[in-house]
């Protein structure tokens, strides 16, 4: 499988940088205990998201030092829609961070469907599939 990966290196987040954006990622905990697997550390997930934004690589190319790319992508979608990724990147890098978010938004537009869009599957009217009939009992 050919995975598109950028040659641009990504700077690691320092503790000071994380401390400046950590309050953005505090998710409210309801009164009920969480069920299922424990969630990945928000810092680890954001560092994976940061890597994808910075390198402009595809999610599947995410290095193994980060959580699974599906985990990072799932959280990215939630945080991106909520504006948290934009706020974090702006705090970290200013206008350059916002430009990285805009570039990612442009990449996402190709895959987004308009709200309320339902997929339409064309039926092939000219195809006639053979049907296996049960054998008649004698």
Order of alpha helices (4+ residues) and beta strands (2+ residues): alpha-alpha-alpha-alpha-alpha
